[in-house]
Amino acid sequence: METAQAEGAAEGRRVQVWFGEHLISDWIGDDPRYAARLAAAQRRRFAKLRVTNEPTARADR
């Protein structure tokens, strides 16, 4: 599902790796293609852990 962004608001991506409720890795950046590659690599490396790849606004950084 895509949402409309306000004029001038830039959206980035946030990739996180979770061990249960504990955050063990957190990356925030502007390149969605790199975020997708990073998330895929993290999923391969940490096959049993939860990996998220979510949109984030610049204000979240």
Secondary structure as UniProt FT lines:
FT   TURN            7..8
FT   STRAND          11..19
FT   TURN            20..21
FT   STRAND          22..29
FT   HELIX           32..45
FT   TURN            46..48
FT   STRAND          50..57
FT   HELIX           58..60
//
